[in-house]
Every structure is written in C-alpha cells, then in structure tokens.
Amino acid sequence: MCNPLFQKNFHFVTYLSCSLRVRAQNKRQYGLTSCLRTGQMDRPPSWTGRSGRFVSSSPPLGGEEDLFAALDLGTNNCRLMVATQTAGGFRVVDSYSRMVRLGEGLHHSGKLHKAAMDRTLEALQTCAERLSRWPVREIRAVATEACRRAENGQAFLQHVHQQTGFDIKIISGREEACLAVESCANLLHNPRFGPPRNRALLFDIGGGSTEIAWVRTDSTRQTEELIGYLSLPVGVITLSEQFGHAYSTDDRAYRKMVEHTRHHLREFENVYRIRPEIRRKQTRLIGTSGTVTTLASLILNLPRYARAAVDGSLLPASSARLAVRTLQKMGADGIARHPCIGPDRAPFVLPGCAIFEAIHDVWPVEDIIVADRGLRDGMVLRMIRGKSGMASRRNRASLSIPPHLRHSMQATGL
C-alpha cells in the first residue's frame, strides 16, 4: 500500500526486470514506495506522434536506410546517438554516453582545464570510432554551456576537429531550449496526461546551466510555440563548485543552493506570469534532466536505471519532494551506492535536486512529466524533417577522420 503521504489514485508500476524480492529490498533500504503515475510501462515504448525513440541493439542496417547522428557535448556529459526514421518518429540503432565533466573548475577559472579537456577528447574519439561503423547520411554536433562560457571553448573545439573530425558548433541557450521542446513534443500533446493544456513549462537541468522554456501548445493542431526562454547560469557542476561539497550533510548549504536558484527565476516569472496559468490548471510541467529521471527511478524502486520505466511517466510533486528528503538522509555514501546513481554521478545529485526544488517552489505544478530525452532527440528529429531537401541518399555524410585515428580503428577491427 502507498505511503499516506502519497495517497491519491496513483497507479503502481510493474517493470518486468524488477522482481518482487528486489523491489521489497529497495523499499526497506530507501524507504520509498512505487507511487509514480504512468501508463503501460511493461515493455519499451515505441513512441508515436511527432517524436519517438526505441533503443535497439540491432546490427548495422542495410545501405538503403537513412541514418542520422547527433552529438551533444555538454558541461557534464558527452552523448552520441545514431538513429533511423520510423513511421512514428525514429529508432535508435546506437547510442553512447560518458560523464566527462568538461566544465569542472570553470566556475572559478573561466577556462576549460586540461584534465577535463583530455577526458572529453578521449570520449569524442570513442564517438568517432563508433560512428565509423555506420553509413550515416547526416551528422550534427553541438556544444552547450561549458564551451559557451569558457575563454578557451572555441579553441578546444578546433582542436577536437583536428583530432576527431567532429565539427562541433556552440549553440545559444535559446537554441538549446528549442531542441529540448522539440524532443518532448509528443509528450506535450499526449492525452494520457489528462485534458489538453494550452501552456507547458519545460526545464532541463544541466551541468553548467539550466534551460527553461515557456511554451504555447495547441493539442488539436499538434503544434507548440516558444513564448519565452531562460538560460540560467546555474547547473549541477557550477552549484557544487560554488557551494562546496557540504551539500551531503549540511541542510543549510542545501537551502542556500535552493534560494540562489530561486532568485534567478523570479524575474522570468515577473515577466511571463506563469503562476496564474498554473492556478487555472492550464500548464504542464516537463523535466528532461537526469535529476528528475533519478527521482523517478528512486520512487519506482528500480534495481538499476531503466529508461522504459521512466521516460513518459508522471511524477507527483509530493513524491518527488519526499524522494529528495530521502536522498538527503542517505548522505554521500548512500547516494553513491544507489544502483540508479553510482559514485560518478553522486556529487551532482543533490545540487540537481536543489535546482528542481527551486523551480517547483516558483512554479508549483501538481505533477511533473518525466522525459529521458534531450538535445540529441531534437537534432535527429530536425534532420529527419529536413531530409527531403538534402541530396540523394547515396551522398552519405562522413567524418574527416585523422590518419592516426583511422589506424587505431583498423587495428581494433572497427
């Protein structure tokens, strides 16, 4: 039975890989119950509508299928996706993600540090090697806040181009927000989240910044329009460095992070007057960040992270708040041991929670739609929509792989 704090008409979620024994153990260990509202999540969803994803481990496709590659170089992570179009959106045929912490130390120095650049370059070389396996039609690669802010950001990307062949473009905060909105378009209009709403507020908590998008939606026409956006210079790495690592045990430091973030949000609220729309029940709240997917995983008591159980679920705000309190009680060691988090991500979990709580303090929507998707999804959708104006499918895109990297790929059989 649900904890009384959660009691409404919540739907319990059964995920195939989660045995009752493991779920019971997780409940005892983390003190949470599975009160996440979802639709049918007992198998990976093949999304329909304007966007879609289905992760596949299938072998390389035949030469007649169009493949699109998207690379997202963020402040914290480096992510690659290779996908092909389907009737309802696209299917992922290969993906890669590595935490590189490119923005580590940036808050204090204003520059990318050598160790961070070395880690990132290694991950990008891996991306180039993986990409060489696929006959990709088009490649798009973007960098976000760390490279936007760093004095040496552009110089680093030029070096990356020489070493890997990737031509990575630094995008603006507005472009970042637009791509996030595009990736979540089918969630904005999905009828299983209740009656249509004419507004949506989307947030993406990153390593170096947090993107906020205020969107006008029309479910009848299946359209969305960006009304306003905010690229907040607050992310999980920047907060962690600014306030130190006392977050794990010091509630005062945590509350300072919340208030610091909340302060940056108030002007946006004063301009766009979002709270009245929330009171009129006309606003959906969508979170695309690792923070909300982590909170969802915690509430679902997953033995390990499973996108199929998380993406597209509906997270009650009261459950999310309780999950944050539970994480605070677990402390740094407990967070690092959690199977859905791990030691690498542990230092950034509570800073992300502080940003989430600040957002929800300012815009208290009852439920949060959880989206495990982001810039790569938005880029792939744009490439698919624009392919009719491209050259013949025989003219495939390719990376200009440097000779030394080509040699290493041949040596490893790639």
C-alpha positions in Angstrom: 0.0 0.0 0.0 1.1 3.5 -0.7 2.7 5.7 2.0 -0.1 8.0 3.3 2.0 11.0 2.0 1.3 9.7 -1.5 -2.3 8.6 -1.2 -4.3 9.7 -4.2 -5.3 7.4 -7.0 -1.8 6.6 -8.0 -1.1 3.7 -10.4 1.6 1.2 -9.3 4.2 0.4 -11.9 5.4 -3.1 -12.6 8.6 -3.3 -14.5 9.5 -6.7 -15.9 13.1 -6.7 -14.8 12.2 -5.8 -11.2 11.4 -8.9 -9.1 9.1 -8.5 -6.1 12.0 -9.6 -3.9 14.4 -6.9 -5.2 11.6 -4.2 -5.0 10.9 -5.2 -1.4 14.6 -4.9 -0.5 14.8 -1.5 -2.2 11.7 -0.3 -0.3 13.3 -1.3 3.0 16.6 0.3 2.1 15.4 3.5 0.7 12.0 4.0 2.4 10.1 4.7 -0.7 7.1 3.2 -2.4 6.2 2.9 -6.1 3.7 5.7 -6.4 4.8 7.1 -9.8 1.9 7.6 -12.2 2.5 6.0 -15.5 0.8 4.5 -18.5 1.6 1.0 -19.6 5.4 0.7 -19.0 5.8 -3.1 -19.0 7.8 -3.0 -22.3 9.9 -0.4 -24.0 7.5 2.0 -25.7 7.7 2.6 -29.4 6.6 6.2 -29.4 4.1 7.5 -31.9 3.4 11.1 -32.8 5.9 13.8 -33.8 8.8 12.3 -31.9 9.8 8.8 -30.9 12.5 6.6 -29.6 13.1 2.9 -29.3 16.6 1.8 -28.2 17.8 -1.2 -30.2 20.9 -3.3 -30.2 20.4 -4.5 -33.7 23.4 -4.9 -36.1 24.3 -2.3 -38.7 21.5 -1.7 -41.2 21.5 -2.2 -44.9 22.8 0.6 -47.1 19.3 1.7 -48.1 18.2 3.1 -44.7 18.9 6.7 -43.8 20.9 7.1 -40.7 21.3 10.3 -38.7 23.9 11.0 -36.0 23.6 13.6 -33.2 26.3 14.5 -30.8 25.7 16.6 -27.6 28.8 17.9 -25.8 27.5 19.2 -22.5 29.2 20.5 -19.4 28.9 17.2 -17.7 28.3 14.6 -20.3 29.3 13.6 -23.9 26.4 11.9 -25.7 26.1 10.3 -29.2 23.0 8.9 -30.9 22.6 7.2 -34.3 19.0 6.7 -35.4 16.8 5.9 -38.4 13.4 7.2 -39.2 10.3 5.1 -38.5 6.6 5.8 -39.2 6.1 7.2 -35.7 9.4 9.0 -35.2 12.7 7.3 -35.1 14.5 4.2 -33.8 17.9 4.4 -32.1 20.4 1.9 -33.5 23.4 3.0 -31.5 24.0 5.4 -28.5 26.8 6.3 -26.3 27.1 8.4 -23.2 30.1 9.2 -20.9 30.4 11.6 -18.0 33.4 13.8 -18.9 32.9 16.8 -16.5 34.2 19.2 -19.2 33.1 22.2 -17.1 35.0 21.1 -14.0 36.7 24.1 -12.5 35.2 26.5 -15.0 33.2 28.4 -12.3 36.5 29.6 -10.6 38.9 30.0 -13.6 36.7 30.9 -16.5 38.6 28.3 -18.6 38.4 24.6 -19.5 41.0 22.7 -17.6 43.5 20.3 -19.3 42.4 17.2 -17.4 38.7 17.9 -18.3 39.6 18.5 -22.0 41.7 15.3 -22.1 38.8 13.3 -20.7 36.4 14.9 -23.2 38.7 14.3 -26.2 39.0 10.7 -25.3 35.2 10.3 -25.2 34.9 12.1 -28.5 37.5 9.8 -30.1 35.3 6.9 -28.9 32.3 8.5 -30.5 34.2 8.9 -33.8 35.2 5.3 -33.7 31.6 4.1 -33.1 30.3 6.4 -35.8 32.7 4.9 -38.4 30.7 1.7 -38.2 27.6 3.4 -39.7 26.8 4.8 -43.2 25.5 8.0 -41.7 23.6 10.4 -44.0 23.9 13.5 -41.8 25.8 14.4 -38.6 25.0 17.3 -36.3 27.2 18.1 -33.3 26.6 20.8 -30.7 28.3 22.1 -27.6 26.5 24.0 -24.8 27.2 26.0 -21.6 30.8 25.0 -20.8 32.1 25.9 -24.3 29.8 29.0 -24.4 31.3 30.3 -21.2 34.9 29.2 -21.3 37.5 31.6 -22.7 39.2 28.7 -24.5 36.0 26.9 -25.5 36.3 27.7 -29.2 40.0 26.8 -29.3 39.2 23.5 -27.7 36.6 22.7 -30.3 39.1 23.5 -33.1 41.5 21.0 -31.5 38.7 18.5 -31.3 38.0 18.9 -35.0 41.7 18.3 -35.9 41.8 15.2 -33.7 38.4 13.6 -34.4 36.8 15.2 -37.5 33.8 16.5 -35.5 32.7 20.0 -36.4 31.0 20.9 -33.2 29.0 24.2 -33.1 28.4 26.1 -29.9 24.6 26.8 -29.7 22.8 29.5 -27.8 20.6 29.0 -24.8 17.6 29.7 -26.9 18.6 27.0 -29.4 19.2 24.6 -26.6 15.7 25.3 -25.2 14.1 24.9 -28.7 15.8 21.5 -29.2 14.5 20.3 -25.8 11.0 21.3 -26.7 11.2 19.5 -30.0 12.4 16.3 -28.3 9.4 16.4 -26.0 6.7 17.4 -28.5 4.7 14.2 -28.4 4.6 14.3 -24.6 3.2 17.8 -24.7 0.2 16.5 -26.6 -0.2 13.1 -25.1 -3.9 12.6 -23.9 -2.9 10.1 -21.2 -1.6 13.0 -19.1 -5.2 14.4 -18.9 -7.2 17.1 -20.6 -5.3 19.3 -23.1 -3.5 22.3 -21.7 -2.6 25.4 -23.6 0.8 26.0 -21.9 3.8 24.0 -21.0 6.8 24.8 -18.9 9.9 22.7 -19.7 13.1 22.6 -17.7 16.4 20.9 -18.4 18.9 20.8 -15.5 22.4 20.5 -17.0 26.0 20.6 -15.7 26.7 24.3 -16.4 23.2 25.8 -17.0 19.5 25.1 -16.6 17.2 25.8 -19.6 13.6 27.0 -19.0 11.2 27.0 -21.9 7.7 28.6 -21.6 5.6 27.1 -24.5 2.2 27.7 -26.0 0.6 24.4 -27.1 -2.3 23.5 -29.4 -3.2 19.8 -29.0 -5.8 20.0 -31.8 -3.2 21.1 -34.3 -0.4 19.2 -32.6 1.8 22.4 -32.5 3.9 24.2 -30.0 5.4 27.7 -30.0 8.2 29.1 -27.8 6.8 32.1 -25.8 10.0 32.7 -23.8 13.1 31.0 -22.5 15.7 31.4 -19.8 19.2 30.0 -19.9 20.0 30.1 -16.2 23.8 30.1 -15.5 23.2 27.5 -12.7 23.9 23.8 -13.2 24.9 20.8 -11.1 28.6 21.3 -11.5 28.5 25.1 -11.0 26.4 24.8 -7.8 28.6 22.0 -6.5 31.7 24.1 -7.0 30.2 27.4 -5.8 28.8 25.9 -2.5 31.3 23.2 -1.9 30.7 19.6 -1.1 29.0 20.3 2.3 25.7 19.6 0.5 25.8 15.9 1.5 25.3 16.6 5.2 24.6 20.3 5.7 21.0 21.3 5.2 21.9 25.0 5.4 24.2 24.7 2.4 21.4 22.9 0.5 18.8 25.6 1.3 21.3 28.2 0.1 21.5 26.4 -3.2 17.7 26.4 -3.5 17.4 30.1 -2.7 20.3 31.0 -5.0 18.5 29.3 -7.9 15.1 30.7 -6.9 16.5 34.2 -7.0 17.4 33.7 -10.7 13.9 32.5 -11.6 11.8 35.3 -10.1 12.4 37.8 -12.9 11.3 35.3 -15.5 8.1 34.8 -13.5 7.5 38.5 -13.2 7.8 38.9 -17.0 5.7 35.9 -18.1 3.2 35.5 -15.2 3.2 31.7 -15.3 1.7 31.1 -11.8 -1.8 32.4 -12.8 -1.8 29.8 -15.7 -0.8 27.1 -13.2 -3.7 28.1 -10.9 -6.1 27.9 -13.9 -4.8 24.3 -14.5 -3.6 25.2 -17.9 0.1 24.3 -17.6 2.0 21.0 -17.9 5.5 20.8 -16.3 8.1 18.6 -18.1 11.5 17.8 -16.8 14.1 16.4 -19.2 17.1 16.3 -16.9 19.0 13.5 -15.1 17.7 14.9 -11.8 14.1 14.1 -12.5 14.9 10.7 -14.0 16.9 9.9 -10.9 14.0 10.9 -8.7 11.6 8.8 -10.7 14.0 5.8 -10.5 14.1 6.2 -6.7 10.3 6.3 -6.4 10.0 3.3 -8.7 12.5 1.3 -6.6 14.3 0.2 -9.7 17.3 -2.2 -9.1 19.0 -0.3 -11.9 18.1 2.5 -14.2 15.6 1.6 -17.0 14.6 4.2 -19.5 11.5 2.3 -20.5 10.1 2.5 -16.9 11.0 6.2 -16.5 10.5 8.1 -19.8 7.0 9.4 -20.3 5.9 8.7 -16.7 4.0 11.2 -14.5 5.8 12.1 -11.2 3.6 13.6 -8.4 5.4 16.6 -6.9 4.7 15.3 -3.4 6.5 12.1 -4.2 9.4 14.0 -5.8 9.8 16.1 -2.6 9.8 13.0 -0.4 12.5 11.4 -2.7 14.7 14.5 -2.3 14.4 14.3 1.5 15.3 10.6 1.3 18.4 11.4 -0.7 19.5 14.0 1.9 19.1 11.4 4.7 21.2 8.8 2.7 24.2 11.1 2.6 27.1 11.0 0.2 28.0 7.3 0.7 24.4 6.1 0.4 23.8 8.1 -2.7 27.0 6.7 -4.3 25.9 3.2 -3.5 22.4 3.6 -5.0 22.1 1.3 -8.1 20.5 4.1 -10.2 23.1 6.7 -9.4 26.6 5.4 -8.7 29.8 7.1 -7.4 30.5 9.2 -10.6 27.1 11.0 -10.5 26.7 11.1 -6.7 28.3 14.5 -6.2 25.8 16.2 -8.5 22.6 14.6 -7.4 21.7 17.0 -4.5 22.7 20.1 -6.4 20.3 19.0 -9.1 17.6 18.4 -6.5 18.2 21.9 -5.2 17.6 23.3 -8.7 14.5 21.2 -9.1 13.0 22.3 -5.8 13.7 26.0 -6.7 11.8 25.5 -10.0 8.9 23.8 -8.3 8.8 26.4 -5.5 8.3 29.1 -8.1 6.0 27.1 -10.4 4.1 24.6 -8.1 2.5 22.3 -10.7 1.0 19.2 -9.2 2.7 16.6 -11.4 5.9 16.5 -13.4 6.1 14.7 -16.8 9.5 12.8 -16.8 11.3 12.8 -20.1 14.5 10.8 -20.7 15.3 12.6 -23.9 17.1 15.8 -24.9 19.2 17.7 -27.5 20.1 14.6 -29.4 16.5 13.7 -29.9 15.7 17.2 -31.1 18.6 17.2 -33.6 17.6 13.8 -35.0 14.0 15.0 -35.5 15.2 18.1 -37.3 17.4 16.1 -39.6 14.6 13.7 -40.4 12.2 16.6 -41.2 14.8 18.3 -43.4 16.0 15.2 -45.3 13.6 15.9 -48.3 15.7 18.9 -49.2 19.0 17.1 -49.0 21.0 15.3 -51.7 20.4 11.8 -52.8 20.7 9.1 -50.2 23.8 7.9 -51.9 25.6 11.0 -50.8 26.4 9.9 -47.3 27.9 12.2 -44.6 31.2 11.2 -43.2 33.7 12.4 -40.6 37.1 13.5 -41.7 38.9 11.0 -39.6 42.5 11.8 -38.9 45.0 9.2 -40.1 46.2 8.2 -36.7 42.6 7.5 -35.6 41.8 5.6 -38.7 44.8 3.4 -38.0 43.6 2.7 -34.4 40.2 1.8 -35.8 41.7 -0.7 -38.2 43.8 -2.2 -35.5 40.8 -2.9 -33.3 38.7 -4.3 -36.1 36.2 -1.4 -36.2 
